[in-house]
Amino acid sequence: MFQQVIDHARSIKTLESVIHLITWDLETMMPAGGLEHRTNQTVLLSGLVHAKKTDPVFYANLQKIASSISDEQSDDAIIVKKMLRDVEKAKKLPQSFVEEFSAVTSQAWEAWKRAKALSQFDLFLPNLEHIVDLVRKKADFLGYEDHPYDALIDEFEPETTTQEIDTLFRRLSPKLKNLLQEIRQTAFYEYPYTPIPTTQEEQLTICKKLLTFIGFDWNKGRLDTSEHPFSTCHHPTDTRITIRHTSNDLLNQIGAALHEAGHGLYEMGFARQYFGTPLAEAVSCSIHESQSRFWETIVGQSQAFMPHIFDAIQHINSQSYKNIDQLYHAINSVRCSPIRIEADEVTYPFHVIVRFMVEKELITGDLKPKDVPDRWNELIRDFVGFTPKNDSEGCLQDIHWSIGSIGYFPSYTLGSLYAICFGSAIRKSLPNFDELIQQGSFDSIIKWLHDQIWKQGRRFSSRELVERTLGRAPNEDDYIAYLRKKYVG
């Protein structure tokens, strides 16, 4: 019976991987005229996945196995427990709703892309209104105790509540603002940053070179371009990542490539024999983001990694950066940016907090979708200090709302915090961490990440995973201490 359950789960995961593949194609290769057919494909496949997840025999078998397992810490027990939670959540959503959600978000992606290109929020407004309505229904279907946003956060951060995120952000925000005032007195603040214009071909070549250097396996992955950088994994042997196809800033593209490669390395590290089970899945989006932020910031923006970037761009650097120290300060320049994915480590959380506040207000009805641009600009002024020039660099900059991922954004700041905690823990295990980076020797670093995080799958919760490596519970002071040491000294 257990093998039947595993086989069924693998068939679900295989179908989901097909959805991920055609979604990747939609954002990278698909001609515009293929949208209607692609929508029909995703609706059909989403319905099939949901039907298989909620299959009565599958559910009954899981319950029988769960009642017969004596060792609750065994792999079998963990697999069945996590699967049962997933199935019970899926059973709360009607199949008709799942299919409608898939159809609406498939169409919304194209509307968002057009609205962003023209910087016209009104072009996306009807789609956003529909999505917000559906997400509210989703929260009601899933159920919650205190806040409807709880149900949405749980989709991305299991067992995490709105109150917990609120508390973290309320504690973090004033400390970040105070630290920013200190950083204004340092060389990092508004250090001259000069974009390095390059062709798309040059960007891809340089990014591939650096990703090869850190250990990204091109037999299991590929790099392409899209409107918004993203990663998707269909199997531990098939990971797709992208950088933006409209950016002329090489350094930003390198950061994006390292970020997305972090996601890819995480999923490449899952045990193939557990494919289709919770032991070969990400525990949460925050842990996923911790891996991307680890490679983007802890490694990629470190002094130890700078010589590698400097060497990679030397033939096209021209007069932009004459030495490694200039490059280091430029890449780590603290300057308030309207764009989240271009924000520095210090102001990055402000962008996430703004999105979190907007999403909460949308879900409760305190904010109407039509008023999002004004509310967005108001909050950005408060947290970052200026008003976006247009909707494209304001509320339209991110893809997430168009694909229905309301509830995801807190994962970005949690992920940044967890990346810092993992960075602290790995330095205790590998005291020569910075030397290894400088030498270009990443095997020990990757082994540590694999053993402590990747191979664990969903065995532990996010917090448990961090506590196991750090030796204590993480908090906002870990974030502040890391930034203070780096930027103030």
ZIPE-V511227 format. One line per field, one symbol per residue. phi: phi as a letter, one per 30 degrees, with the letter a starting at -180 (. if undefined). psi: psi as a letter, one per 20 degrees, with the letter a starting at -180 (. if undefined). burial: b if it has 9 or more other ideal C-beta (glycine too) atoms within 8 Angstrom, else e. A space follows every 50 residues. Layout:
phi=???
psi=???
burial=???
This chain:
phi=.ddddddddddddddddddddddededbcddedddddddddddddddddd dddceededddddddedcdccdcdedddeddddeddddddddcddddedd ddddddddedddeddddchbeedceeddedddddddddddddiaccbede dddddcbeiccedddededdddeddddddedddeccdddheeccecdbdd ddddddddddddddjdcddbabbbbadbeabbbcaecbbcbbcdccdccd ddddddddeddedddedddddddcejcddbbddadddedddddeddcdcd cddddeeddeddcedbdhcdbdbddddddddcecbdcdcedcddddcedd dddededddeddddjdbdedceeddeddddedccjacedaddccdcdcde ddciddjdeedddedddddddddddddddbeceddddddicceddddddd ddbdddhcecdeddddddddjaddadddddddddddccj
psi=hghggggghhhghgghhgghghgghhighpqhijgghhghghgghhgggg ghhjphggggggggghiiphoiiqggggggghggggghghiipqhhgghg gggghghhghgggggghilnhhhighggggggghhgggggghqrghphhg hgghhhnpkqrhgggggghhhgghhggghhhghhjrihpkpppoqnprrh ggggggghghhhhijpoiijrrpaqrhpprqppiqijnppqqrqjjpjog hhhgggggghhggghghhiqphijpiriilqphrhhhghhhghghggggh jqhhighggghhjhijhcjgoirhgggghghjpopoqipgijqrhgighh hggggggggghghijhpqhhjggggghggggghhjrpqhrhhjdijhqig hhjjlpihhhhghgggghggghgghhhhhnhkghhgghiknighghgggg ghggihckhrrggggghhhhjrpqrhhggggggggghh.
burial=eeeebbebbbbbbbbbbbbbbbbbbbbbebeeebbeebbebbbebbbbbb bbbbbeebbebbbbbbeebeeeeeebbbbbbbbbbbbebbeebebebbbb bbbbbbbbbbbbbbbbeebebebbbebbbbbbebbbbbbebbebeebbbb bbbbebbbebbbeebeebbebbbebbeebbebbeebebbebeeebbebee ebbbebbbbbbbbbbbeeebbebbbbbebbbbbbebebbbbbbbeebebb bbbbbbbbbbbbbbbbbbbbbbebbbbbbbbbbbbbbbbbbbbbbbbbbb bbebbbbbbbebbeebbeeebeeeebbbbbbbbbbebbebeebbbbbbbb bbbbbbbbbbbbbbeebebeebbebbbebbbebbeeebeebbbbbbbebb bbbbebbbbbbbbbbbbbbbbbbbbbbeebeebbebbbeeebebbbebbb ebbbbbbbebbbeebbbebbeeebebebbbebbbeebbe
